[in-house]
Amino acid sequence: MTSHYGRHRFTTYWRVEQDLNRELIKYMRGDTSAGGVNDPAGGIDHYIHSYYEDIEPVYRERIFKLGV
């Protein structure tokens, strides 16, 4: 396991699984508060990995239904 893997894993864990506030996650990761000039989100979205299991319930609830 590398520190880079840990950055991906815990960013996903805190944001997707624990629904922690983006600013708290950036603080724990040691990110700058303003983000980069070309990336105002601070790069955090590049480290979040969502999977079908994460979105399936919301997807099934909100998908357009044809009523057939």
C-alpha positions as CSV (number, residue, x, y, z in Angstrom):
1,M,0.0,0.0,0.0
2,T,1.4,3.4,-0.9
3,S,0.5,6.9,0.4
4,H,-1.0,7.6,-3.0
5,Y,-3.4,4.7,-2.7
6,G,-4.3,5.9,0.8
7,R,-5.1,9.3,-0.6
8,H,-7.5,7.8,-3.1
9,R,-9.0,5.3,-0.6
10,F,-9.6,7.8,2.3
11,T,-10.8,10.6,0.1
12,T,-13.5,8.2,-1.3
13,Y,-14.2,6.8,2.2
14,W,-14.7,10.3,3.7
15,R,-16.7,11.8,0.9
16,V,-18.8,8.9,-0.5
17,E,-19.2,6.5,2.4
18,Q,-19.2,9.0,5.3
19,D,-20.6,12.1,3.4
20,L,-18.1,14.4,5.1
21,N,-18.0,18.0,4.2
22,R,-15.6,18.7,1.2
23,E,-13.8,21.4,3.2
24,L,-13.1,19.1,6.1
25,I,-11.7,16.5,3.7
26,K,-9.5,19.0,2.0
27,Y,-8.2,20.1,5.5
28,M,-7.4,16.5,6.5
29,R,-5.7,15.9,3.1
30,G,-3.6,19.0,3.6
31,D,-5.0,20.7,0.5
32,T,-4.9,24.4,0.1
33,S,-8.2,26.1,0.9
34,A,-8.5,27.9,-2.4
35,G,-7.6,25.1,-4.7
36,G,-5.5,25.6,-7.8
37,V,-5.9,28.3,-10.5
38,N,-7.0,25.7,-13.1
39,D,-8.8,23.5,-10.6
40,P,-10.9,25.5,-8.1
41,A,-12.2,22.2,-6.5
42,G,-8.6,21.6,-5.3
43,G,-8.3,18.3,-7.1
44,I,-10.4,16.4,-4.6
45,D,-12.7,15.1,-7.3
46,H,-9.8,13.3,-9.1
47,Y,-9.4,11.1,-6.0
48,I,-13.0,10.1,-5.5
49,H,-14.0,6.7,-6.9
50,S,-17.7,5.9,-6.9
51,Y,-19.0,2.5,-8.0
52,Y,-22.4,1.3,-9.1
53,E,-23.2,0.0,-5.7
54,D,-22.7,3.6,-4.4
55,I,-25.4,5.1,-6.7
56,E,-27.8,2.2,-7.5
57,P,-30.5,3.1,-4.9
58,V,-30.6,6.8,-5.9
59,Y,-30.4,5.9,-9.6
60,R,-33.3,3.4,-9.3
61,E,-35.4,5.9,-7.3
62,R,-34.9,8.9,-9.7
63,I,-34.6,7.3,-13.1
64,F,-37.4,8.4,-15.5
65,K,-40.1,5.7,-15.7
66,L,-41.9,5.0,-18.9
67,G,-45.0,3.7,-17.1
68,V,-45.3,0.7,-19.4
